[in-house]
């Protein structure tokens, strides 16, 4: 996922430009001089590098965010509620998560390491994704925090636009990295959950059922693509091994059609089952699938096909040595007249 590059401080810079046109107030003293001071003897001090300047400004920023932690996180939580984000969560839950995210945010600015933030973002994603929180909501709440912090910086440094510009220049790359970390962690976790759900659905859609000792039935419903065909093969072979099956009835009555790739996969599944000691009976072949198998040249000698599921089970029982006996129900005696 490409790194999102947002610049909420552009609003602050616009405010700075407007204020500069209407106000020419002298800059207030700051802890970081804009120009290097001369040393005794007339020699200037060593020039501060851009990296040193950025590190110093970030330390100043972290100090400011820690001092105003309570106020800023309350403003942020209120903005989230006003924007109707995280509507599936209570106010107490939102405030609790806001506190944790804020502290992790400040830690990244201070240390430059996103490891703790990544771990927390994954944990947060696991909790809120099942509650219907969307990716756009997560990105929006991160942007709201950036906006709250940027406005706080403008309020602090509004009398020294040069210093404010340098603070924002130091802050923006770190803030972009944080926003990207949160967004990527959320998307990765969301994709992991989707894959997990898809796997669960596939397993439920192809159950391997034991009818009696050493006899399995695999009913298949729906479209079979290459990925699902592979998953069916794995489940069937696992079922044969776990149940020590000798005969498997694969019913494809609910399959509308198959292509050549899937058809060849079915043949390979039959062969693999035979290698594991189990015979396979295919039932429920539709006329369309039968014509497809003939057209694409599948080796039909390897397929043991029976018309319907009942016929397949009867054949499987015979292969296992069972005998089916039919008994006639005795009719009750006719009433005497």
KEPA-964710 format. One record per residue (C-alpha): y, x, z; residue in one letter. Coordinates in steps of 0.001 Angstrom, whole numbers, plus 500000, padded with zeros to 6 digits. Layout:
YXZA;...
//
This chain:
500000500000500000X;503366501531499033X;505708502327501880X;508303499601502353X;511809501046502162X;514312498779503865X;517909499575504685X;519275497076507201X;521939499568508230X;523663498972504864X;525193495932506553X;526516498217509264X;527893500648506698X;529721497757504975X;531245496792508304X;532256500407508780X;533983500491505405X;535932497299506132X;536915498501509582X;538059501860508210X;540522500094505872X;542062497985508618X;541945500401511539X;542863504057511738X;542329504547515459X;541710508154516546X;538099509052517052X;536901509098520636X;535371512292522036X;531634512601521418X;528917514795522771X;528313516198519288X;531386517845517679X;531815517233513977X;533063520774513349X;531805523992514958X;534018525340517712X;535144528932517722X;533758531359520249X;535987533641522340X;536978536476520051X;537456534287517004X;533860534238515653X;532458530745514867X;529139529671516468X;525991529563514348X;525961526521512057X;523705523702513225X;520947522979510669X;520385519475509338X;517019519310511140X;518562520390514434X;521322517844513955X;518808515087513161X;516603515954516164X;519625515970518469X;520817512607517169X;517358511064517559X;517281512230521174X;520661510586521688X;519343507441520015X;516208507346522194X;518334507736525316X;520534504833524194X;517517502596523475X;515939503330526850X;519182502638528717X;519612499290526937X;515903498355526806X;516162495052528676X;519140493716526727X;517919494798523275X;514401493431523626X;515776490095524893X;518082489875521865X;515161490737519591X;512866488113521175X;515614485475520884X;516114486329517190X;512365485949516587X;512392482506518170X;515545481478516272X;513915482558512994X;510822480460513916X;508515483447513532X;505189483768515403X;505258479991515917X;501573479999516917X;502414482032520027X;504106480936523252X;507448482344524397X;505687484304527123X;503256485829524620X;506079486731522239X;508078488425525006X;505010490376526139X;504294491617522613X;507990492350522011X;508044494579525088X;505001496551523931X;506242496915520358X;509693497998521550X;508241500698523821X;505945501966521045X;508890501938518626X;510982504111520943X;508029506444521544X;507684507092517812X;511401507885517565X;511039510287520475X;507790512069519567X;507516511569515812X;503831510619516256X;502662507207515046X;499120507427516487X;499818505213519500X;501766502748517342X;498908502551514825X;496401501828517578X;498628499148519073X;499372497618515640X;495632497312514947X;495057495739518351X;497951493325517819X;496667492424514357X;493217491588515749X;494849489138518171X;497348487418515890X;495620487280512486X;493050484677513660X;496027482577514818X;497407482340511290X;500174484978511442X;501077486124507931X;502007489605506703X;505550488456505888X;506063487402509501X;505072490834510799X;507415492615508395X;510206490189509295X;509969490822513029X;510075494598512447X;513183494143510298X;514765492011513018X;514280494857515479X;515852497311513033X;518821494995512674X;519216494619516443X;519106498385516940X;521481499087514045X;524053496636515412X;523730498240518830X;524451501640517284X;527507500279515492X;528833498913518763X;528280502282520476X;529701504526517749X;532233502238516028X;535115504527517022X;533554507527515279X;532363506515511801X;531344510058510876X;529014510306513856X;527708506775513262X;526867507705509665X;524940510749510853X;523084508722513490X;522056506162510869X;520985508935508491X;518713510311511221X;517457506870512234X;516649505328508852X;513771507666507781X;512079507272511170X;512582503497511105X;511131503284507591X;508082505220508736X;507614502851511669X;507956499763509465X;505454501203507005X;502980502044509792X;503086498522511232X;502833496827507815X;499942499010506600X;498034498610509881X;498407494832509695X;497346494637506032X;494359496963506619X;493186494878509560X;493676491658507596X;491611493020504700X;488899494167507123X;488669490681508630X;488543489103505156X;485712491436504119X;483876490645507354X;484252486903506769X;483110487231503162X;480019489123504290X;479239486439506870X;479663483703504250X;477383485535501820X;474698485904504484X;474924482224505387X;474772481226501722X;471468483074501192X;469290482463504260X;465769483866504310X;463672481205506087X;460161481578507483X;458124478448506711X;454921479654508285X;453267482946509048X;453841485404506157X;455533482779503975X;459292482926503341X;461656480683501399X;464967481872499948X;467082478937498695X;470033480104496586X;473034477857495888X;476109478618493811X;477128481238491300X;475383484613491452X;477413487647490487X;476317491288490582X;477536491851494144X;475844488752495488X;472648489565493570X;472530492949495300X;473104491323498683X;470313488782497998X;467911491601497181X;468759493469500389X;468338490359502546X;465048489408500904X;463512492874501278X;464692493019504896X;463098489612505533X;459818490715503947X;459679493785506170X;460692492019509398X;458304489076508918X;455467491005507224X;455589488376504489X;452973488156501748X;454571485419499616X;458220484524499006X;459435481348497292X;462877481846495720X;464404478478494840X;467335478593492380X;467747474850491848X;471378475122492984X;472262477985490616X;474078476692487509X;473689479767485315X;473056483507485329X;473980486338482996X;471854489206481696X;472855491563484527X;471839489089487230X;468638488189485358X;467586491833485240X;468442492115488925X;466114489192489665X;463296490982487835X;464003494154489811X;463938492142493046X;460518490738492128X;459217494253491418X;460666495628494677X;459048492775496617X;455687493544495058X;456017497181496105X;456492495922499678X;453331493833499403X;454820490382498762X;454433488139495745X;457475486177494540X;457444482626493157X;460590481434491343X;461244477680491497X;463930475351490196X;464638477025486870X;467066474852484905X;466771474487481149X;469969476511480676X;468689479403482777X;465304479290481059X;466974479523477650X;469150482392478884X;466121484329480099X;464413483899476740X;467537484775474753X;468304487995476609X;464705489149476418X;463689489237480076X;460041490237480607X;458743486825481681X;455278488203482434X;456731489611485650X;457983486206486825X;455758483645488506X;457696480430487879X;456945476919489152X;458865473748488352X;460124472697491772X;460212473808495403X;457313471591496506X;455098473017493784X;456160476532494756X;455232475990498408X;451835474531497439X;451122477550495247X;452248479931497996X;449911478259500508X;446992478630498105X;447832482322497657X;447742482696501446X;444375480903501664X;445578477642503141X;443917474404502071X;445947471223501859X;444070468082502781X;445360464614502086X;444329461762504330X;444780458096503709X;446471456113506451X;444315453319507772X;445941449940507165X;446107447558510114X;443687444624509904X;445019441480508329X;445878438799510823X;443448435948511211X;444623432676509784X;
//
